[in-house]
Amino acid sequence: MPTDIEVNLRIPSVKDPVKDANGYPIRSTDVRFIRVISVPALPKPGAVLQFEMKNGASIECEVHRADWSEGKERFIVYCRYSKRSISPDQYHALVSDPDWEMRPLL
């Protein structure tokens, strides 16, 4: 039975980040990328998830933990980008993909 989960993705720093409405760079340490997906089973820590972007690029992330959210009534799966650095093409594909929401940290 498929289960909906929320993926909370952390990416490494980028050399040329996108800019906010005021023209300031948005640091990747200050945001997370959020997406809701359906999975056959809850991924365990250490599992690798692969995502296809709208432009054909793909990214991999490693699961670090999963927590139940009472308010959202689903698991939030916290992931990190699987490599030390993210290519500019992958970064821009992630930022421009409508399936991913860039959410600032509090």
Secondary structure as GFF3:
##gff-version 3
##sequence-region A 1 106
A	DSSP	beta_strand	3	10	.	.	.	ID=ss1
A	DSSP	three_ten_helix	28	30	.	.	.	ID=ss2
A	DSSP	beta_strand	31	39	.	.	.	ID=ss3
A	DSSP	beta_strand	48	52	.	.	.	ID=ss4
A	DSSP	beta_strand	58	69	.	.	.	ID=ss5
A	DSSP	beta_strand	74	81	.	.	.	ID=ss6
A	DSSP	alpha_helix	88	96	.	.	.	ID=ss7
A	DSSP	beta_strand	101	104	.	.	.	ID=ss8
###
